[in-house]
Amino acid sequence: MNTPVIGVLALQGDVREHLIALAAADAVARPVRRPEELAEVDALVLPGGESTTISKLAVLFGLMEPLRARVRAGLPVYGTCAGLILLADKILDPRSGQETIGGIDMIVRRNAFGRQNESFEAAVDVKGVEGAPVEGVFIRAPWVESVGAAAEVLAEHDGHIVAVRQGNVLATSFHPELTGDHRVHALFVDMVRANRTAESL
């Protein structure tokens, strides 16, 4: 059985919820905190949290350069909220010392949908996810200002891009892991399976 091993970057954020969602989507899920753990997974999820803190911790734990190298080499990655920011090639309003991993040719705006007390839920039609719209939880969420030719827009909300895919890299402004609807994670697991099959040929 083609059961992928998918890590969740466990430096900060809603790690447990992603582990549960990935397991529900028939993947083996495990936390990743060190470069040697990163080397053992077929794919990685970058959870929500605080993007500046996650980037600084990734540098501190010696993970930033290995992450960039593996993404460049084709590692499937899914980022939610702060994870989307980390996967952007450019941030419009970066904080001092903030770095990104990159992987998607897009420009993002941090906290674009407002502050913590302006968090909300909304139904989002996501390309590639069958059935009813996905219930998206937006918490201090970013949006994507623009994408390059290589990136595919999968969803918009209120006129703003909130889900993007480029090759093996997927990102959403919202948190599907907080809703109990695991279809976006299942989409990512399917991407990982397809990548493993292609690599084995």
C-alpha positions as semicolon CSV with decimal commas, in nm:
position;residue;x (nm);y (nm);z (nm)
1;M;0,000;0,000;0,000
2;N;0,129;0,343;-0,093
3;T;0,105;0,502;0,254
4;P;0,317;0,816;0,266
5;V;0,500;0,939;0,573
6;I;0,418;1,308;0,618
7;G;0,584;1,529;0,874
8;V;0,437;1,833;1,047
9;L;0,687;2,106;1,132
10;A;0,651;2,108;1,511
11;L;0,821;2,432;1,613
12;Q;0,502;2,627;1,686
13;G;0,136;2,628;1,590
14;D;-0,151;2,379;1,562
15;V;0,065;2,070;1,509
16;R;-0,167;1,818;1,677
17;E;-0,465;1,910;1,457
18;H;-0,261;1,855;1,141
19;L;-0,135;1,518;1,266
20;I;-0,497;1,410;1,325
21;A;-0,613;1,536;0,983
22;L;-0,328;1,361;0,801
23;A;-0,394;1,033;0,982
24;A;-0,763;1,063;0,886
25;A;-0,648;1,104;0,523
26;D;-0,459;0,771;0,542
27;A;-0,106;0,901;0,588
28;V;0,149;0,818;0,857
29;A;0,195;1,150;1,034
30;R;0,481;1,251;1,264
31;P;0,623;1,573;1,411
32;V;0,944;1,716;1,264
33;R;1,177;1,930;1,473
34;R;1,527;1,834;1,355
35;P;1,701;1,799;1,016
36;E;1,736;1,422;1,059
37;E;1,358;1,391;1,110
38;L;1,299;1,601;0,798
39;A;1,518;1,361;0,600
40;E;1,288;1,069;0,690
41;V;0,957;1,204;0,555
42;D;0,798;1,196;0,209
43;A;0,632;1,534;0,256
44;L;0,584;1,811;0,510
45;V;0,306;2,033;0,648
46;L;0,385;2,384;0,769
47;P;0,118;2,470;1,028
48;G;-0,036;2,797;1,128
49;G;0,111;2,999;1,411
50;E;0,329;3,309;1,388
51;S;0,532;3,310;1,068
52;T;0,814;3,526;1,205
53;T;0,854;3,301;1,510
54;I;0,847;2,984;1,300
55;S;1,109;3,119;1,058
56;K;1,340;3,222;1,344
57;L;1,298;2,886;1,518
58;A;1,366;2,704;1,190
59;V;1,697;2,891;1,163
60;L;1,775;2,821;1,532
61;F;1,703;2,446;1,493
62;G;1,914;2,423;1,176
63;L;1,610;2,348;0,962
64;M;1,584;2,648;0,731
65;E;1,849;2,552;0,477
66;P;1,753;2,180;0,469
67;L;1,390;2,287;0,419
68;R;1,479;2,516;0,130
69;A;1,695;2,248;-0,029
70;R;1,426;1,980;-0,007
71;V;1,155;2,211;-0,142
72;R;1,380;2,301;-0,435
73;A;1,437;1,929;-0,490
74;G;1,062;1,867;-0,516
75;L;0,948;1,777;-0,162
76;P;0,568;1,805;-0,144
77;V;0,476;2,070;0,113
78;Y;0,142;2,204;0,238
79;G;0,130;2,530;0,433
80;T;-0,170;2,675;0,619
81;C;-0,192;3,043;0,721
82;A;0,160;3,113;0,855
83;G;0,272;2,816;0,646
84;L;0,144;2,994;0,335
85;I;0,357;3,296;0,425
86;L;0,664;3,073;0,469
87;L;0,612;2,924;0,122
88;A;0,591;3,262;-0,051
89;D;0,881;3,383;-0,258
90;K;0,803;3,738;-0,140
91;I;0,626;3,901;0,158
92;L;0,491;4,253;0,114
93;D;0,538;4,356;0,477
94;P;0,796;4,127;0,640
95;R;0,895;4,177;1,000
96;S;1,258;4,236;1,084
97;G;1,457;3,914;1,050
98;Q;1,170;3,725;0,887
99;E;1,275;3,469;0,626
100;T;1,076;3,244;0,397
101;I;1,139;2,896;0,267
102;G;0,991;2,982;-0,072
103;G;0,847;2,742;-0,323
104;I;0,553;2,932;-0,468
105;D;0,592;3,230;-0,700
106;M;0,355;3,455;-0,509
107;I;0,349;3,777;-0,310
108;V;0,161;3,760;0,021
109;R;0,032;4,014;0,271
110;R;0,050;3,918;0,639
111;N;-0,262;3,955;0,861
112;A;-0,448;4,082;0,556
113;F;-0,792;3,972;0,677
114;G;-0,749;4,151;1,011
115;R;-0,640;4,088;1,366
116;Q;-0,721;3,800;1,602
117;N;-1,058;3,947;1,706
118;E;-1,158;3,972;1,339
119;S;-1,117;3,597;1,279
120;F;-1,404;3,432;1,092
121;E;-1,521;3,118;0,914
122;A;-1,632;3,106;0,551
123;A;-1,729;2,847;0,290
124;V;-1,458;2,826;0,024
125;D;-1,479;2,648;-0,311
126;V;-1,139;2,482;-0,355
127;K;-1,042;2,352;-0,699
128;G;-0,961;1,981;-0,674
129;V;-1,179;1,924;-0,366
130;E;-1,504;1,752;-0,464
131;G;-1,839;1,804;-0,297
132;A;-1,955;2,096;-0,088
133;P;-1,734;2,400;-0,024
134;V;-1,463;2,367;0,240
135;E;-1,531;2,546;0,568
136;G;-1,228;2,770;0,608
137;V;-1,120;2,912;0,943
138;F;-0,941;3,245;0,896
139;I;-0,731;3,351;1,197
140;R;-0,515;3,661;1,142
141;A;-0,503;3,520;0,794
142;P;-0,284;3,635;0,506
143;W;-0,398;3,662;0,149
144;V;-0,209;3,629;-0,177
145;E;-0,167;3,962;-0,355
146;S;-0,048;3,809;-0,683
147;V;0,092;3,490;-0,833
148;G;0,341;3,419;-1,108
149;A;0,275;3,216;-1,422
150;A;0,383;2,887;-1,260
151;A;0,134;2,911;-0,972
152;E;-0,227;2,798;-0,996
153;V;-0,501;2,973;-0,799
154;L;-0,726;2,712;-0,634
155;A;-0,960;2,936;-0,435
156;E;-1,060;3,295;-0,368
157;H;-1,262;3,457;-0,091
158;D;-1,407;3,806;-0,108
159;G;-1,199;3,880;-0,418
160;H;-0,871;3,768;-0,262
161;I;-0,662;3,458;-0,341
162;V;-0,667;3,215;-0,047
163;A;-0,541;2,884;-0,195
164;V;-0,255;2,827;-0,437
165;R;-0,064;2,535;-0,581
166;Q;0,266;2,526;-0,766
167;G;0,391;2,180;-0,857
168;N;0,426;1,981;-0,534
169;V;0,361;2,282;-0,311
170;L;0,012;2,365;-0,177
171;A;-0,088;2,658;0,045
172;T;-0,408;2,793;0,200
173;S;-0,474;3,113;0,394
174;F;-0,723;2,927;0,610
175;H;-0,709;2,636;0,855
176;P;-0,901;2,327;0,731
177;E;-0,744;2,122;1,012
178;L;-0,963;2,302;1,267
179;T;-1,296;2,197;1,113
180;G;-1,298;1,817;1,107
181;D;-1,321;1,827;0,725
182;H;-1,010;1,648;0,603
183;R;-1,062;1,687;0,226
184;V;-0,784;1,942;0,174
185;H;-0,544;1,715;0,360
186;A;-0,667;1,426;0,145
187;L;-0,590;1,634;-0,165
188;F;-0,237;1,688;-0,032
189;V;-0,193;1,318;0,050
190;D;-0,297;1,237;-0,308
191;M;-0,031;1,483;-0,431
192;V;0,229;1,307;-0,215
193;R;0,126;0,963;-0,343
194;A;0,148;1,083;-0,703
195;N;0,495;1,225;-0,635
196;R;0,615;0,897;-0,480
197;T;0,482;0,702;-0,778
198;A;0,658;0,937;-1,022
199;E;0,986;0,909;-0,831
200;S;0,969;0,529;-0,838
201;L;0,931;0,510;-1,216
